[in-house]
Amino acid sequence: MAPAIELRGVTKRFLTPSGTVFTALRDLDMAIQPGEFCAVVGPTGCGKSTTLGLISGLEPPSDGEVDVFGQPVKGIADGIGYMFQSDAVFPWKTVLENVAAGPRYRGTSHRDAREKAREWIARVGLAGFEDRYPYQLSGGMRKRVALAQSLINGPRILLMDEPFSALDVQTRSLMENELLSLWAASSASVVFVTHDLEEAISLSDRVFVITAGPGTVKSNYKVDLPRPRNVAEVRFQPRFIEIYEEIWKDLKDEVLVSYERQKRGAA
């Protein structure tokens, strides 16, 4: 089966304000299969978010190729949902208007968009909050709005950049289970960026480890834990602990390299 997402020999360079060139990624190869849930972990500054930018078309590669469903990515690709770390909701719109915005942008009638939005608001557990504004919602509720915004358009690919990192532990666990339930009912390929190795293993089919910058794929690990999963319970399974220890041995070296670089830079 052809990959849903494929990056081949990708390098990404940025021009800094001082005029120097910063290489975020170098010779990165990555392939994600249709319907696969993959997590990407690595030290701070290794290019995880940049990788999502390349897949979405928000950033072009400096070298190499990025394909989505066999087609080169040229500009913002269609059929992609993107959840950011910060809330990407319109503060002046109600929950209903926020969730209906995507279908309306794609030409759906006002009535049909609102009807579809109500269905998705109920699916993420926010029925009864349709008329609320973002400032009237908790952090977890705003994430539910963002999740509905992303999934209402039926994306074939869902990119997630540390979407739950700002939530408390209990709310985060609830949102992770909510995500798995909604993803299981779809055929979307997911690329989930996180600093939390436990989160990566709990959610994914495969975990990619990225080296300290310039980032490249150091290794990837299959997560052979049965589904459906409860993220709060799966972490107690002996196999989970084995996978964690195996990946951490790989990841720890890159975290230490990054930490030493930061210390030298601060000196």
N, C-alpha and C positions, 0 to 999 in steps of 0.2 A: 504494500500500500504506500502510495506517495505521501510524503510528510505534509501536514497542514502548514507548517512553518519550517523554513530551512534557511540558516545563515551559513555561508561558505566563505572561509578566509576573510572575515570581516574585520576591518580596521576603521576606527573612528578617531579623528583628530579634531581638536578645537583650537582656535586662535585665542590666546589669553589677552586681557586688557593691556599687558605690558608688551605685547607683540610677539611673545614666544608661542611655540606650538606645544599643546598638551595632548598626549595620546591616551585616550580613555580605554580603548579596546584594541587588541592586536591579534590578528589571525584567529578570530573566534569562529568555531564551527559548532552549530547546534541544530538539532532537528527534533520537532515535536509532531507526534502522530495525530490524526483526526480523533477528537474525543478524549485526548490524553490530558491529564492534569499534571503539570510540571511545576516544580518550585525551583527558584534560583536563589542560592545563598552565596555569600562571600563577604569579605571585610568592607568597611566603609570606603567609598571611593573607587571600588573595583569596576564600576561600569554597569551595574545591574539595571539601573533606571535607564541608562543610555541604550541598553539592549532593547528595552520595551519601546523606546522612542524610534529605534530603527525598524522594528516589526510593524509599528503603527503607521510609519511613513512620516512622522513628525520630524525625523532627522534622516538625512541621506547618509549612506556609508561613504567614508573617504576612499576605501578600497574594498573589494569583495562584493558578494551578491547576497541579497535578501529576497526570498521568494515566499509568497503566501498562496497556498493552493496551486502551486506550480507556476504562478505568474510573478514577474519581478515587481517589487514594490516601487512605485513611482508616484510620490505624493501620498496623501492620506488615503489609506486603503479602505474599501467598503467592507461592511460586514464585521467590523471590529468594535468591541466595547472596551472602554478604558476606565478603570477605577483608580483614582489618585490617592495619595496619602492624606491630603487635605480635602475637605468637603468641596466637591465641584457642583454645588447646588446654587440656584439663583435665589438670593436672599429676598427679593421683592415678589417672588412667586410662591403660591401655596404648594403644599405637598402634591395635590392633584395636578396643578399646572406644571410643576417641575417634572413629574413623571410623564406627563402627556407631551412634553416639549419635543422629545425625539420623534415620535410618530408625526407630530404636526410639521416638523422640519422636513420630513420625508414625504409630505403631501397628503397625509391622512386627514380626513375631514375633522373638524373640531369635535363633533359629536362622537365619532368613532374613536378618536384619540382619547377622549375623556373616559369612554366606556372601557377601553383597553387598559387605561391607567388605573381605573378603579379595581380591575381584576388583579393587576400586579401589586397594587398597594395592599390588597387583602392577602396576597400570597407571601408578602414579606412581613405580615403581621401588624400592619398599620391601619387596618380598617377602623374608621371613626376619626381619623386624624387628617382627612383629606383637605380640610379647610385651614389647617395650621400652617404657620410660616416657619422657616428653618430655625429662627431664634427662639421659637417656642418648643423646640424638640431637644431631647437629650442627645449626647454624642452617638449613642448606639442607634437611636431612631433616625438620625441624619444619615448614618451609614446604610440603614435599611432603604432610605429614599434613594441613595446613590446606587445601591444594588438593583433596585427596581428600574431606575433610569437606564442602567447598563443592559439589563436583560430584556426589557420590554421590546427592544428592537430585534430580538432573536439573533444575537451575534454568533458567527461561526467561530470567532476567536475572542476570548476575554482576557485582557491584560490587566493585572492588578499590582499596583506598586505600594506595598506595605499598607493596605487599606485599613487594617484593624489595629495598627501599632499604637494609636492614641487612646484606645479603649481600656477600661479596667479589665482585670482577668476574667471575671464572670461574664461580662457582656461580650468580651472577645470570644469566649468559648461558644456562647450562644450564636454569635454571628458566623463563626466558622462552621458550625453544624447547619445553620441556615443555608450557607453558601453550598455546602456539599449536597444538601437535599435538592436545591434548585438546579445545581449543575447536573446531578444524576438524571433529572428529567429533561435535560437538553442534550445536544450532541456537540457542544462547544469544546474547543481546545482551550485550555487555560494555561497562562504563564503567570505565576504568582511569585513576586519578589518579596523576600523577607530577610530580616536579620536573625529571626528566631528559628533555630534548627528544629526544635520540637514542633513548631507550627508547620514547617515545611514537610516533615515526615508524616504528621497527622493527616494532612490534607491530600498529599500528592501520590501519583503513580511513580514519579521519578524525580530525583533531586539532582540538579546540576550544581557543582561547586566551581566558583569563579576565582581565579588567582588574584592576589594583590595587584593593583594597577601597574602597567596596562593589563586590563583583564582579558583572560582567555579561559576556555573551559579546561579545567584541570582534570575533572572526572565527572561521571554521572552514575547514580545508583538507582536501581529498581527498588521500589518500596512494595514488597510482596505481602502487605497486610490485607486481610479480607475486607470487602465492602458489603454493606454499608458500615460506616464507622461513626462512633461517638468520640469526638476529639478529647473529651475529658477522661474517657475510659481506656482508649486505645494505648495511651502512654504507659499504662501499667503492664502491658503484654510483654513477655520476655523477648519476643521477636522485635518489638519496637526498640527495646534497650540495646539489642545487638546491632540494629541498623544505626541507631544514634551513635554508638561507640565507633562504628566503622567509618561513618561520615565525619565525625568530629576529629578523628586522627588526621584526616586530610585537610579539613577546614582550619584546624588549630594552627597549622604551620603558616597559612596565609594570613590569619588574624595577627599572629606574632610579627610577621614581616611588615604588615601595615602599621602596627603599633610602634615598632622601632623607627619606621620612617617618620611618623608623626612626632615622636620624641625628638628626633634629630632636627626636624623642621622647626620645632618650638624652642630649641636650644639657642 
